[in-house]
């Protein structure tokens, strides 16, 4: 029976991928050289603010080559960053912030066929859960 490869899901800080945990052990266990992933990931995230948490899905093929897809940072992280807080609660963002976050999230594959207004509604709901108020 032929091996189909593997999927690895990680959250890696933009520009800071290194062969240390969690990247090194996750890739090493699948026979992939972590440094190869790190170089490519860091180059592809060079335009992000360093340290931005980027969800990444790495597809390891049976021949140990790999490809990876990056997603946008989590909605809650974007909301808290816009509110200037590190943890949920006692923050405020404006509708302008919400639209800016919606523009970022709309670039994610899973939101390609979702209208912007629905994304905005989802962001406002997430803000409420995070304890962040949305004001005009």
N, CA, C and O atoms as a printed pandas DataFrame, in Angstrom:
     atom_number atom_name residue_name chain_id  residue_number  x_coord  y_coord  z_coord
0              1         N          UNK        A               1    0.841   -1.171    0.000
1              2        CA          UNK        A               1    0.000    0.000    0.000
2              3         C          UNK        A               1    0.890    1.239    0.000
3              4         O          UNK        A               1    1.757    1.381    0.862
4              5         N          UNK        A               2    0.681    2.128   -0.953
5              6        CA          UNK        A               2    1.520    3.318   -1.097
6              7         C          UNK        A               2    1.137    4.375   -0.069
7              8         O          UNK        A               2   -0.033    4.544    0.273
8              9         N          UNK        A               3    2.152    5.078    0.409
9             10        CA          UNK        A               3    1.923    6.156    1.367
10            11         C          UNK        A               3    1.363    7.371    0.643
11            12         O          UNK        A               3    1.775    7.683   -0.474
12            13         N          UNK        A               4    0.419    8.055    1.289
13            14        CA          UNK        A               4   -0.201    9.222    0.680
14            15         C          UNK        A               4    0.414   10.523    1.167
15            16         O          UNK        A               4   -0.031   11.594    0.755
16            17         N          UNK        A               5    1.408   10.467    2.019
17            18        CA          UNK        A               5    1.992   11.681    2.554
18            19         C          UNK        A               5    1.308   12.070    3.853
19            20         O          UNK        A               5    0.637   11.253    4.484
20            21         N          UNK        A               6    1.487   13.334    4.248
21            22        CA          UNK        A               6    0.943   13.774    5.525
22            23         C          UNK        A               6    0.572   15.249    5.468
23            24         O          UNK        A               6    1.082   16.005    4.641
24            25         N          UNK        A               7   -0.323   15.639    6.358
25            26        CA          UNK        A               7   -0.693   17.047    6.542
26            27         C          UNK        A               7   -0.231   17.473    7.925
27            28         O          UNK        A               7   -0.459   16.778    8.916
28            29         N          UNK        A               8    0.419   18.622    7.974
29            30        CA          UNK        A               8    0.870   19.168    9.247
30            31         C          UNK        A               8    0.276   20.569    9.369
31            32         O          UNK        A               8    0.433   21.400    8.475
32            33         N          UNK        A               9   -0.402   20.819   10.476
33            34        CA          UNK        A               9   -0.978   22.141   10.716
34            35         C          UNK        A               9   -0.214   22.802   11.853
35            36         O          UNK        A               9   -0.094   22.246   12.945
36            37         N          UNK        A              10    0.299   23.996   11.582
37            38        CA          UNK        A              10    1.061   24.744   12.581
38            39         C          UNK        A              10    0.649   26.213   12.539
39            40         O          UNK        A              10    0.056   26.675   11.565
40            41         N          UNK        A              11    0.968   26.928   13.592
41            42        CA          UNK        A              11    0.884   28.386   13.596
42            43         C          UNK        A              11    2.304   28.863   13.843
43            44         O          UNK        A              11    2.899   28.581   14.884
44            45         N          UNK        A              12    2.843   29.599   12.857
45            46        CA          UNK        A              12    4.231   30.029   12.907
46            47         C          UNK        A              12    4.273   31.550   12.788
47            48         O          UNK        A              12    3.548   32.131   11.980
48            49         N          UNK        A              13    5.111   32.189   13.582
49            50        CA          UNK        A              13    5.219   33.642   13.532
50            51         C          UNK        A              13    5.930   34.075   12.251
51            52         O          UNK        A              13    6.966   33.522   11.883
52            53         N          UNK        A              14    5.356   35.075   11.579
53            54        CA          UNK        A              14    5.911   35.581   10.327
54            55         C          UNK        A              14    7.372   35.977   10.514
55            56         O          UNK        A              14    7.724   36.682   11.460
56            57         N          UNK        A              15    8.215   35.510    9.593
57            58        CA          UNK        A              15    9.624   35.855    9.619
58            59         C          UNK        A              15   10.433   35.194   10.712
59            60         O          UNK        A              15   11.628   35.459   10.838
60            61         N          UNK        A              16    9.805   34.332   11.512
61            62        CA          UNK        A              16   10.513   33.733   12.649
62            63         C          UNK        A              16   10.532   32.205   12.632
63            64         O          UNK        A              16   10.810   31.578   13.655
64            65         N          UNK        A              17   10.240   31.605   11.484
65            66        CA          UNK        A              17   10.282   30.143   11.430
66            67         C          UNK        A              17   11.715   29.683   11.672
67            68         O          UNK        A              17   12.656   30.221   11.088
68            69         N          UNK        A              18   11.870   28.693   12.531
69            70        CA          UNK        A              18   13.186   28.156   12.866
70            71         C          UNK        A              18   13.047   26.650   13.072
71            72         O          UNK        A              18   11.960   26.166   13.387
72            73         N          UNK        A              19   14.138   25.906   12.895
73            74        CA          UNK        A              19   14.072   24.451   13.053
74            75         C          UNK        A              19   13.773   23.991   14.478
75            76         O          UNK        A              19   13.666   22.790   14.725
76            77         N          UNK        A              20   13.637   24.914   15.406
77            78        CA          UNK        A              20   13.294   24.582   16.791
78            79         C          UNK        A              20   11.817   24.183   16.868
79            80         O          UNK        A              20   11.089   24.343   15.888
80            81         N          UNK        A              21   11.364   23.667   18.015
81            82        CA          UNK        A              21    9.936   23.355   18.164
82            83         C          UNK        A              21    9.088   24.611   17.964
83            84         O          UNK        A              21    9.522   25.697   18.350
84            85         N          UNK        A              22    7.914   24.502   17.384
85            86        CA          UNK        A              22    7.221   23.286   16.967
86            87         C          UNK        A              22    7.565   22.830   15.555
87            88         O          UNK        A              22    7.220   21.713   15.169
88            89         N          UNK        A              23    8.249   23.685   14.766
89            90        CA          UNK        A              23    8.487   23.382   13.350
90            91         C          UNK        A              23    9.397   22.175   13.173
91            92         O          UNK        A              23    9.040   21.236   12.462
92            93         N          UNK        A              24   10.558   22.182   13.801
93            94        CA          UNK        A              24   11.537   21.115   13.600
94            95         C          UNK        A              24   11.004   19.725   13.871
95            96         O          UNK        A              24   11.071   18.866   12.992
96            97         N          UNK        A              25   10.469   19.470   15.070
97            98        CA          UNK        A              25    9.959   18.125   15.362
98            99         C          UNK        A              25    8.794   17.710   14.449
99           100         O          UNK        A              25    8.703   16.550   14.048
100          101         N          UNK        A              26    7.909   18.654   14.127
101          102        CA          UNK        A              26    6.747   18.317   13.285
102          103         C          UNK        A              26    7.191   17.883   11.894
103          104         O          UNK        A              26    6.672   16.907   11.353
104          105         N          UNK        A              27    8.144   18.600   11.316
105          106        CA          UNK        A              27    8.620   18.251    9.979
106          107         C          UNK        A              27    9.600   17.092   10.013
107          108         O          UNK        A              27    9.558   16.212    9.153
108          109         N          UNK        A              28   10.487   17.089   11.011
109          110        CA          UNK        A              28   11.483   16.023   11.118
110          111         C          UNK        A              28   10.850   14.655   11.241
111          112         O          UNK        A              28   11.366   13.676   10.702
112          113         N          UNK        A              29    9.724   14.580   11.956
113          114        CA          UNK        A              29    9.044   13.293   12.122
114          115         C          UNK        A              29    8.480   12.762   10.803
115          116         O          UNK        A              29    8.161   11.579   10.684
116          117         N          UNK        A              30    8.362   13.655    9.814
117          118        CA          UNK        A              30    7.859   13.255    8.490
118          119         C          UNK        A              30    8.987   13.163    7.472
119          120         O          UNK        A              30    8.741   12.947    6.286
120          121         N          UNK        A              31   10.232   13.327    7.937
121          122        CA          UNK        A              31   11.384   13.192    7.051
122          123         C          UNK        A              31   11.696   14.425    6.221
123          124         O          UNK        A              31   12.414   14.333    5.226
124          125         N          UNK        A              32   11.166   15.576    6.615
125          126        CA          UNK        A              32   11.398   16.819    5.878
126          127         C          UNK        A              32   12.440   17.650    6.622
127          128         O          UNK        A              32   12.403   17.743    7.849
128          129         N          UNK        A              33   13.366   18.253    5.882
129          130        CA          UNK        A              33   14.357   19.136    6.495
130          131         C          UNK        A              33   13.668   20.442    6.869
131          132         O          UNK        A              33   13.211   21.183    5.999
132          133         N          UNK        A              34   13.597   20.717    8.159
133          134        CA          UNK        A              34   12.902   21.901    8.655
134          135         C          UNK        A              34   13.493   23.187    8.100
135          136         O          UNK        A              34   12.759   24.147    7.864
136          137         N          UNK        A              35   14.802   23.228    7.885
137          138        CA          UNK        A              35   15.439   24.455    7.414
138          139         C          UNK        A              35   14.924   24.858    6.030
139          140         O          UNK        A              35   14.833   26.047    5.725
140          141         N          UNK        A              36   14.589   23.874    5.195
141          142        CA          UNK        A              36   14.049   24.181    3.862
142          143         C          UNK        A              36   12.701   24.892    3.985
143          144         O          UNK        A              36   12.444   25.885    3.305
144          145         N          UNK        A              37   11.849   24.366    4.861
145          146        CA          UNK        A              37   10.560   25.020    5.100
146          147         C          UNK        A              37   10.777   26.420    5.675
147          148         O          UNK        A              37   10.155   27.380    5.220
148          149         N          UNK        A              38   11.646   26.537    6.662
149          150        CA          UNK        A              38   11.869   27.820    7.347
150          151         C          UNK        A              38   12.310   28.902    6.378
151          152         O          UNK        A              38   11.801   30.021    6.428
152          153         N          UNK        A              39   13.245   28.585    5.501
153          154        CA          UNK        A              39   13.732   29.574    4.532
154          155         C          UNK        A              39   12.586   30.055    3.639
155          156         O          UNK        A              39   12.417   31.256    3.430
156          157         N          UNK        A              40   11.806   29.114    3.116
157          158        CA          UNK        A              40   10.710   29.487    2.212
158          159         C          UNK        A              40    9.609   30.246    2.953
159          160         O          UNK        A              40    9.100   31.248    2.451
160          161         N          UNK        A              41    9.243   29.773    4.141
161          162        CA          UNK        A              41    8.200   30.445    4.928
162          163         C          UNK        A              41    8.621   31.868    5.277
163          164         O          UNK        A              41    7.836   32.801    5.112
164          165         N          UNK        A              42    9.840   32.045    5.755
165          166        CA          UNK        A              42   10.308   33.375    6.134
166          167         C          UNK        A              42   10.346   34.317    4.929
167          168         O          UNK        A              42   10.049   35.505    5.057
168          169         N          UNK        A              43   10.708   33.789    3.764
169          170        CA          UNK        A              43   10.714   34.624    2.554
170          171         C          UNK        A              43    9.286   35.018    2.167
171          172         O          UNK        A              43    9.037   36.163    1.791
172          173         N          UNK        A              44    8.350   34.071    2.259
173          174        CA          UNK        A              44    6.964   34.355    1.872
174          175         C          UNK        A              44    6.229   35.232    2.887
175          176         O          UNK        A              44    5.190   35.808    2.564
176          177         N          UNK        A              45    6.753   35.338    4.105
177          178        CA          UNK        A              45    6.098   36.174    5.118
178          179         C          UNK        A              45    6.870   37.460    5.376
179          180         O          UNK        A              45    6.582   38.168    6.341
180          181         N          UNK        A              46    7.838   37.771    4.537
181          182        CA          UNK        A              46    8.676   38.954    4.740
182          183         C          UNK        A              46    7.863   40.251    4.744
183          184         O          UNK        A              46    8.271   41.227    5.372
184          185         N          UNK        A              47    6.719   40.276    4.053
185          186        CA          UNK        A              47    5.905   41.499    3.980
186          187         C          UNK        A              47    4.980   41.668    5.191
187          188         O          UNK        A              47    4.333   42.706    5.333
188          189         N          UNK        A              48    4.916   40.666    6.054
189          190        CA          UNK        A              48    4.106   40.764    7.271
190          191         C          UNK        A              48    4.913   41.456    8.369
191          192         O          UNK        A              48    6.142   41.496    8.309
192          193         N          UNK        A              49    4.224   41.996    9.363
193          194        CA          UNK        A              49    4.903   42.484   10.552
194          195         C          UNK        A              49    5.484   41.259   11.237
195          196         O          UNK        A              49    4.769   40.292   11.501
196          197         N          UNK        A              50    6.780   41.296   11.527
197          198        CA          UNK        A              50    7.448   40.137   12.126
198          199         C          UNK        A              50    6.749   39.742   13.424
199          200         O          UNK        A              50    6.438   40.587   14.263
200          201         N          UNK        A              51    6.512   38.449   13.566
201          202        CA          UNK        A              51    5.860   37.934   14.770
202          203         C          UNK        A              51    4.362   37.703   14.602
203          204         O          UNK        A              51    3.729   37.129   15.488
204          205         N          UNK        A              52    3.780   38.139   13.478
205          206        CA          UNK        A              52    2.358   37.896   13.232
206          207         C          UNK        A              52    2.125   36.387   13.140
207          208         O          UNK        A              52    2.799   35.711   12.362
208          209         N          UNK        A              53    1.183   35.848   13.917
209          210        CA          UNK        A              53    0.954   34.395   13.878
210          211         C          UNK        A              53    0.233   33.975   12.595
211          212         O          UNK        A              53   -0.896   34.398   12.344
212          213         N          UNK        A              54    0.884   33.151   11.795
213          214        CA          UNK        A              54    0.344   32.716   10.510
214          215         C          UNK        A              54    0.020   31.224   10.571
215          216         O          UNK        A              54    0.922   30.400   10.717
216          217         N          UNK        A              55   -1.274   30.869   10.458
217          218        CA          UNK        A              55   -1.613   29.445   10.359
218          219         C          UNK        A              55   -1.095   28.898    9.016
219          220         O          UNK        A              55   -1.259   29.539    7.978
220          221         N          UNK        A              56   -0.491   27.751    9.044
221          222        CA          UNK        A              56    0.064   27.153    7.829
222          223         C          UNK        A              56   -0.273   25.664    7.805
223          224         O          UNK        A              56   -0.216   24.973    8.822
224          225         N          UNK        A              57   -0.627   25.193    6.602
225          226        CA          UNK        A              57   -0.885   23.765    6.395
226          227         C          UNK        A              57    0.192   23.257    5.440
227          228         O          UNK        A              57    0.294   23.706    4.298
228          229         N          UNK        A              58    0.981   22.326    5.925
229          230        CA          UNK        A              58    2.089   21.775    5.148
230          231         C          UNK        A              58    1.680   20.394    4.646
231          232         O          UNK        A              58    1.295   19.524    5.428
232          233         N          UNK        A              59    1.770   20.208    3.344
233          234        CA          UNK        A              59    1.465   18.912    2.734
234          235         C          UNK        A              59    2.786   18.247    2.396
235          236         O          UNK        A              59    3.536   18.712    1.538
236          237         N          UNK        A              60    3.055   17.142    3.093
237          238        CA          UNK        A              60    4.284   16.386    2.864
238          239         C          UNK        A              60    3.943   15.226    1.940
239          240         O          UNK        A              60    3.059   14.421    2.234
240          241         N          UNK        A              61    4.656   15.148    0.817
241          242        CA          UNK        A              61    4.422   14.082   -0.165
242          243         C          UNK        A              61    5.250   12.854    0.212
243          244         O          UNK        A              61    6.198   12.954    0.990
244          245         N          UNK        A              62    4.890   11.700   -0.340
245          246        CA          UNK        A              62    5.630   10.470   -0.010
246          247         C          UNK        A              62    7.130   10.557   -0.293
247          248         O          UNK        A              62    7.921    9.875    0.357
248          249         N          UNK        A              63    7.532   11.399   -1.268
249          250        CA          UNK        A              63    8.964   11.531   -1.565
250          251         C          UNK        A              63    9.657   12.555   -0.657
251          252         O          UNK        A              63   10.808   12.925   -0.884
252          253         N          UNK        A              64    8.931   13.003    0.375
253          254        CA          UNK        A              64    9.422   13.942    1.392
254          255         C          UNK        A              64    9.567   15.380    0.900
255          256         O          UNK        A              64   10.139   16.220    1.594
256          257         N          UNK        A              65    9.052   15.662   -0.291
257          258        CA          UNK        A              65    8.966   17.055   -0.704
258          259         C          UNK        A              65    7.702   17.614   -0.070
259          260         O          UNK        A              65    6.865   16.857    0.422
260          261         N          UNK        A              66    7.560   18.924   -0.081
261          262        CA          UNK        A              66    6.399   19.512    0.580
262          263         C          UNK        A              66    5.929   20.766   -0.145
263          264         O          UNK        A              66    6.674   21.396   -0.895
264          265         N          UNK        A              67    4.687   21.099    0.103
265          266        CA          UNK        A              67    4.116   22.385   -0.297
266          267         C          UNK        A              67    3.395   22.904    0.934
267          268         O          UNK        A              67    3.073   22.134    1.839
268          269         N          UNK        A              68    3.141   24.200    0.972
269          270        CA          UNK        A              68    2.369   24.708    2.106
270          271         C          UNK        A              68    1.498   25.883    1.703
271          272         O          UNK        A              68    1.830   26.668    0.814
272          273         N          UNK        A              69    0.377   25.972    2.389
273          274        CA          UNK        A              69   -0.574   27.062    2.209
274          275         C          UNK        A              69   -0.629   27.845    3.507
275          276         O          UNK        A              69   -0.696   27.278    4.598
276          277         N          UNK        A              70   -0.600   29.161    3.362
277          278        CA          UNK        A              70   -0.706   30.026    4.532
278          279         C          UNK        A              70   -2.107   30.610    4.591
279          280         O          UNK        A              70   -2.714   30.900    3.561
280          281         N          UNK        A              71   -2.606   30.777    5.790
281          282        CA          UNK        A              71   -3.896   31.413    5.996
282          283         C          UNK        A              71   -3.656   32.768    6.644
283          284         O          UNK        A              71   -2.533   33.092    7.030
284          285         N          UNK        A              72   -4.717   33.553    6.760
285          286        CA          UNK        A              72   -4.585   34.843    7.415
286          287         C          UNK        A              72   -4.551   34.626    8.933
287          288         O          UNK        A              72   -5.018   33.598    9.423
288          289         N          UNK        A              73   -4.000   35.588    9.671
289          290        CA          UNK        A              73   -4.003   35.459   11.135
290          291         C          UNK        A              73   -5.434   35.305   11.653
291          292         O          UNK        A              73   -6.386   35.690   10.974
292          293         N          UNK        A              74   -5.582   34.747   12.843
293          294        CA          UNK        A              74   -6.919   34.520   13.394
294          295         C          UNK        A              74   -7.657   35.847   13.568
295          296         O          UNK        A              74   -7.048   36.888   13.814
296          297         N          UNK        A              75   -8.966   35.783   13.436
297          298        CA          UNK        A              75   -9.797   36.975   13.583
298          299         C          UNK        A              75   -9.615   37.592   14.959
299          300         O          UNK        A              75   -9.499   38.812   15.082
300          301         N          UNK        A              76   -9.588   36.763   15.994
301          302        CA          UNK        A              76   -9.440   37.307   17.350
302          303         C          UNK        A              76   -8.102   38.016   17.514
303          304         O          UNK        A              76   -8.036   39.046   18.185
304          305         N          UNK        A              77   -7.034   37.492   16.918
305          306        CA          UNK        A              77   -5.728   38.149   17.005
306          307         C          UNK        A              77   -5.783   39.510   16.311
307          308         O          UNK        A              77   -5.280   40.500   16.843
308          309         N          UNK        A              78   -6.391   39.559   15.126
309          310        CA          UNK        A              78   -6.502   40.826   14.391
310          311         C          UNK        A              78   -7.324   41.849   15.178
311          312         O          UNK        A              78   -6.987   43.033   15.206
312          313         N          UNK        A              79   -8.395   41.390   15.811
313          314        CA          UNK        A              79   -9.249   42.287   16.609
314          315         C          UNK        A              79   -8.460   42.843   17.791
315          316         O          UNK        A              79   -8.470   44.050   18.036
316          317         N          UNK        A              80   -7.787   41.979   18.512
317          318        CA          UNK        A              80   -7.041   42.440   19.688
318          319         C          UNK        A              80   -5.890   43.366   19.288
319          320         O          UNK        A              80   -5.582   44.319   20.003
320          321         N          UNK        A              81   -5.262   43.089   18.159
321          322        CA          UNK        A              81   -4.193   43.958   17.661
322          323         C          UNK        A              81   -4.770   45.345   17.340
323          324         O          UNK        A              81   -4.174   46.364   17.690
324          325         N          UNK        A              82   -5.934   45.376   16.673
325          326        CA          UNK        A              82   -6.575   46.653   16.333
326          327         C          UNK        A              82   -6.994   47.412   17.591
327          328         O          UNK        A              82   -6.950   48.642   17.623
328          329         N          UNK        A              83   -7.399   46.673   18.625
329          330        CA          UNK        A              83   -7.836   47.291   19.877
330          331         C          UNK        A              83   -6.653   47.689   20.761
331          332         O          UNK        A              83   -6.824   48.399   21.752
332          333         N          UNK        A              84   -5.452   47.230   20.396
333          334        CA          UNK        A              84   -4.266   47.564   21.175
334          335         C          UNK        A              84   -4.188   46.823   22.499
335          336         O          UNK        A              84   -3.603   47.314   23.464
336          337         N          UNK        A              85   -4.787   45.628   22.538
337          338        CA          UNK        A              85   -4.747   44.822   23.765
338          339         C          UNK        A              85   -4.101   43.467   23.465
339          340         O          UNK        A              85   -4.074   43.026   22.316
340          341         N          UNK        A              86   -3.585   42.818   24.502
341          342        CA          UNK        A              86   -2.946   41.524   24.313
342          343         C          UNK        A              86   -3.862   40.371   24.654
343          344         O          UNK        A              86   -3.677   39.259   24.158
344          345         N          UNK        A              87   -4.845   40.623   25.494
345          346        CA          UNK        A              87   -5.822   39.595   25.856
346          347         C          UNK        A              87   -7.204   40.185   25.712
347          348         O          UNK        A              87   -7.371   41.405   25.728
348          349         N          UNK        A              88   -8.201   39.320   25.570
349          350        CA          UNK        A              88   -9.572   39.769   25.394
350          351         C          UNK        A              88  -10.076   40.603   26.556
351          352         O          UNK        A              88   -9.587   40.497   27.680
352          353         N          UNK        A              89  -11.061   41.432   26.263
353          354        CA          UNK        A              89  -11.705   42.241   27.301
354          355         C          UNK        A              89  -11.230   43.681   27.306
355          356         O          UNK        A              89  -10.059   43.965   27.055
356          357         N          UNK        A              90  -12.153   44.585   27.596
357          358        CA          UNK        A              90  -11.852   46.006   27.764
358          359         C          UNK        A              90  -11.136   46.649   26.588
359          360         O          UNK        A              90  -10.199   47.422   26.782
360          361         N          UNK        A              91  -11.559   46.343   25.387
361          362        CA          UNK        A              91  -10.985   46.982   24.211
362          363         C          UNK        A              91  -12.087   47.557   23.352
363          364         O          UNK        A              91  -13.260   47.211   23.497
364          365         N          UNK        A              92  -11.691   48.444   22.452
365          366        CA          UNK        A              92  -12.647   49.053   21.531
366          367         C          UNK        A              92  -12.019   49.139   20.151
367          368         O          UNK        A              92  -10.848   49.489   20.005
368          369         N          UNK        A              93  -12.817   48.814   19.142
369          370        CA          UNK        A              93  -12.406   49.028   17.753
370          371         C          UNK        A              93  -13.543   49.745   17.036
371          372         O          UNK        A              93  -14.678   49.770   17.512
372          373         N          UNK        A              94  -13.222   50.321   15.898
373          374        CA          UNK        A              94  -14.234   51.029   15.112
374          375         C          UNK        A              94  -14.689   50.160   13.949
375          376         O          UNK        A              94  -14.087   49.129   13.649
376          377         N          UNK        A              95  -15.762   50.596   13.304
377          378        CA          UNK        A              95  -16.220   49.880   12.107
378          379         C          UNK        A              95  -15.153   49.907   11.017
379          380         O          UNK        A              95  -15.069   48.981   10.210
380          381         N          UNK        A              96  -14.341   50.959   10.988
381          382        CA          UNK        A              96  -13.237   51.018   10.021
382          383         C          UNK        A              96  -12.278   49.854   10.260
383          384         O          UNK        A              96  -11.833   49.209    9.310
384          385         N          UNK        A              97  -11.956   49.582   11.540
385          386        CA          UNK        A              97  -11.107   48.432   11.866
386          387         C          UNK        A              97  -11.753   47.136   11.377
387          388         O          UNK        A              97  -11.091   46.270   10.805
388          389         N          UNK        A              98  -13.072   47.024   11.617
389          390        CA          UNK        A              98  -13.792   45.808   11.222
390          391         C          UNK        A              98  -13.692   45.604    9.715
391          392         O          UNK        A              98  -13.452   44.485    9.263
392          393         N          UNK        A              99  -13.871   46.660    8.933
393          394        CA          UNK        A              99  -13.777   46.558    7.473
394          395         C          UNK        A              99  -12.356   46.210    7.043
395          396         O          UNK        A              99  -12.167   45.433    6.107
396          397         N          UNK        A             100  -11.360   46.774    7.714
397          398        CA          UNK        A             100   -9.971   46.436    7.381
398          399         C          UNK        A             100   -9.688   44.957    7.657
399          400         O          UNK        A             100   -9.019   44.291    6.867
400          401         N          UNK        A             101  -10.198   44.451    8.777
401          402        CA          UNK        A             101  -10.037   43.027    9.101
402          403         C          UNK        A             101  -10.782   42.174    8.080
403          404         O          UNK        A             101  -10.283   41.132    7.655
404          405         N          UNK        A             102  -11.980   42.617    7.686
405          406        CA          UNK        A             102  -12.761   41.889    6.669
406          407         C          UNK        A             102  -11.994   41.819    5.348
407          408         O          UNK        A             102  -12.030   40.798    4.661
408          409         N          UNK        A             103  -11.306   42.895    4.996
409          410        CA          UNK        A             103  -10.502   42.887    3.762
410          411         C          UNK        A             103   -9.370   41.875    3.856
411          412         O          UNK        A             103   -9.054   41.199    2.877
412          413         N          UNK        A             104   -8.762   41.771    5.023
413          414        CA          UNK        A             104   -7.693   40.785    5.228
414          415         C          UNK        A             104   -8.271   39.369    5.145
415          416         O          UNK        A             104   -7.739   38.518    4.432
416          417         N          UNK        A             105   -9.363   39.122    5.879
417          418        CA          UNK        A             105   -9.948   37.776    5.939
418          419         C          UNK        A             105  -10.513   37.342    4.577
419          420         O          UNK        A             105  -10.521   36.151    4.267
420          421         N          UNK        A             106  -10.980   38.288    3.772
421          422        CA          UNK        A             106  -11.571   37.930    2.482
422          423         C          UNK        A             106  -10.541   37.333    1.524
423          424         O          UNK        A             106  -10.912   36.733    0.516
424          425         N          UNK        A             107   -9.257   37.492    1.826
425          426        CA          UNK        A             107   -8.199   36.912    0.990
426          427         C          UNK        A             107   -7.967   35.435    1.302
427          428         O          UNK        A             107   -7.297   34.735    0.543
428          429         N          UNK        A             108   -8.518   34.969    2.414
429          430        CA          UNK        A             108   -8.383   33.569    2.813
430          431         C          UNK        A             108   -9.258   32.706    1.903
431          432         O          UNK        A             108  -10.385   33.088    1.590
432          433         N          UNK        A             109   -8.754   31.555    1.478
433          434        CA          UNK        A             109   -9.507   30.670    0.581
434          435         C          UNK        A             109  -10.888   30.321    1.107
435          436         O          UNK        A             109  -11.839   30.229    0.330
436          437         N          UNK        A             110  -11.016   30.126    2.413
437          438        CA          UNK        A             110  -12.308   29.698    2.944
438          439         C          UNK        A             110  -13.360   30.804    2.897
439          440         O          UNK        A             110  -14.548   30.533    3.073
440          441         N          UNK        A             111  -12.936   32.051    2.661
441          442        CA          UNK        A             111  -13.887   33.162    2.569
442          443         C          UNK        A             111  -14.058   33.682    1.146
443          444         O          UNK        A             111  -14.711   34.704    0.939
444          445         N          UNK        A             112  -13.481   32.992    0.162
445          446        CA          UNK        A             112  -13.526   33.473   -1.223
446          447         C          UNK        A             112  -14.937   33.699   -1.739
447          448         O          UNK        A             112  -15.183   34.672   -2.452
448          449         N          UNK        A             113  -15.862   32.825   -1.395
449          450        CA          UNK        A             113  -17.233   32.938   -1.907
450          451         C          UNK        A             113  -18.204   33.484   -0.868
451          452         O          UNK        A             113  -19.414   33.295   -0.988
452          453         N          UNK        A             114  -17.677   34.162    0.151
453          454        CA          UNK        A             114  -18.515   34.729    1.200
454          455         C          UNK        A             114  -18.544   36.240    0.999
455          456         O          UNK        A             114  -17.503   36.870    0.813
456          457         N          UNK        A             115  -19.749   36.819    1.039
457          458        CA          UNK        A             115  -19.835   38.267    0.832
458          459         C          UNK        A             115  -19.253   39.007    2.032
459          460         O          UNK        A             115  -19.279   38.516    3.161
460          461         N          UNK        A             116  -18.734   40.183    1.763
461          462        CA          UNK        A             116  -18.015   40.976    2.778
462          463         C          UNK        A             116  -18.894   41.284    3.979
463          464         O          UNK        A             116  -18.404   41.333    5.108
464          465         N          UNK        A             117  -20.179   41.491    3.753
465          466        CA          UNK        A             117  -21.068   41.818    4.867
466          467         C          UNK        A             117  -21.172   40.657    5.865
467          468         O          UNK        A             117  -21.237   40.875    7.074
468          469         N          UNK        A             118  -21.189   39.442    5.353
469          470        CA          UNK        A             118  -21.220   38.270    6.240
470          471         C          UNK        A             118  -19.926   38.162    7.043
471          472         O          UNK        A             118  -19.941   37.811    8.223
472          473         N          UNK        A             119  -18.809   38.468    6.387
473          474        CA          UNK        A             119  -17.520   38.442    7.084
474          475         C          UNK        A             119  -17.520   39.497    8.183
475          476         O          UNK        A             119  -17.049   39.236    9.290
476          477         N          UNK        A             120  -18.046   40.693    7.888
477          478        CA          UNK        A             120  -18.126   41.776    8.872
478          479         C          UNK        A             120  -18.949   41.324   10.075
479          480         O          UNK        A             120  -18.554   41.552   11.219
480          481         N          UNK        A             121  -20.093   40.683    9.822
481          482        CA          UNK        A             121  -20.937   40.197   10.910
482          483         C          UNK        A             121  -20.203   39.198   11.787
483          484         O          UNK        A             121  -20.318   39.227   13.012
484          485         N          UNK        A             122  -19.449   38.316   11.148
485          486        CA          UNK        A             122  -18.668   37.322   11.884
486          487         C          UNK        A             122  -17.594   37.992   12.746
487          488         O          UNK        A             122  -17.353   37.578   13.880
488          489         N          UNK        A             123  -16.958   39.021   12.205
489          490        CA          UNK        A             123  -15.911   39.740   12.944
490          491         C          UNK        A             123  -16.515   40.445   14.157
491          492         O          UNK        A             123  -15.936   40.416   15.243
492          493         N          UNK        A             124  -17.663   41.070   13.978
493          494        CA          UNK        A             124  -18.328   41.751   15.098
494          495         C          UNK        A             124  -18.691   40.737   16.190
495          496         O          UNK        A             124  -18.521   41.011   17.378
496          497         N          UNK        A             125  -19.191   39.570   15.780
497          498        CA          UNK        A             125  -19.521   38.512   16.755
498          499         C          UNK        A             125  -18.273   38.067   17.509
499          500         O          UNK        A             125  -18.306   37.891   18.727
500          501         N          UNK        A             126  -17.174   37.887   16.781
501          502        CA          UNK        A             126  -15.919   37.474   17.419
502          503         C          UNK        A             126  -15.430   38.554   18.378
503          504         O          UNK        A             126  -14.942   38.246   19.466
504          505         N          UNK        A             127  -15.560   39.815   17.981
505          506        CA          UNK        A             127  -15.162   40.923   18.858
506          507         C          UNK        A             127  -15.950   40.872   20.163
507          508         O          UNK        A             127  -15.383   41.060   21.239
508          509         N          UNK        A             128  -17.262   40.617   20.071
509          510        CA          UNK        A             128  -18.097   40.527   21.273
510          511         C          UNK        A             128  -17.622   39.406   22.186
511          512         O          UNK        A             128  -17.555   39.578   23.403
512          513         N          UNK        A             129  -17.293   38.258   21.603
513          514        CA          UNK        A             129  -16.812   37.119   22.375
514          515         C          UNK        A             129  -15.481   37.458   23.067
515          516         O          UNK        A             129  -15.214   37.009   24.181
516          517         N          UNK        A             130  -14.660   38.258   22.382
517          518        CA          UNK        A             130  -13.344   38.663   22.921
518          519         C          UNK        A             130  -13.479   39.795   23.946
519          520         O          UNK        A             130  -12.489   40.179   24.569
520          521         N          UNK        A             131  -14.685   40.330   24.126
521          522        CA          UNK        A             131  -14.873   41.430   25.057
522          523         C          UNK        A             131  -14.459   42.767   24.478
523          524         O          UNK        A             131  -14.172   43.704   25.223
524          525         N          UNK        A             132  -14.422   42.868   23.147
525          526        CA          UNK        A             132  -14.037   44.101   22.472
526          527         C          UNK        A             132  -15.285   44.758   21.908
527          528         O          UNK        A             132  -16.044   44.127   21.173
528          529         N          UNK        A             133  -15.501   46.022   22.249
529          530        CA          UNK        A             133  -16.658   46.756   21.753
530          531         C          UNK        A             133  -16.378   47.318   20.363
531          532         O          UNK        A             133  -15.269   47.768   20.074
532          533         N          UNK        A             134  -17.401   47.286   19.506
533          534        CA          UNK        A             134  -17.294   47.884   18.181
534          535         C          UNK        A             134  -18.128   49.159   18.198
535          536         O          UNK        A             134  -19.324   49.130   18.491
536          537         N          UNK        A             135  -17.476   50.286   17.878
537          538        CA          UNK        A             135  -18.156   51.583   17.870
538          539         C          UNK        A             135  -18.095   52.192   16.475
539          540         O          UNK        A             135  -17.316   51.771   15.621
540          541         N          UNK        A             136  -18.940   53.194   16.273
541          542        CA          UNK        A             136  -18.972   53.878   14.981
542          543         C          UNK        A             136  -17.728   54.622   14.714
543          544         O          UNK        A             136  -17.599   55.252   13.665
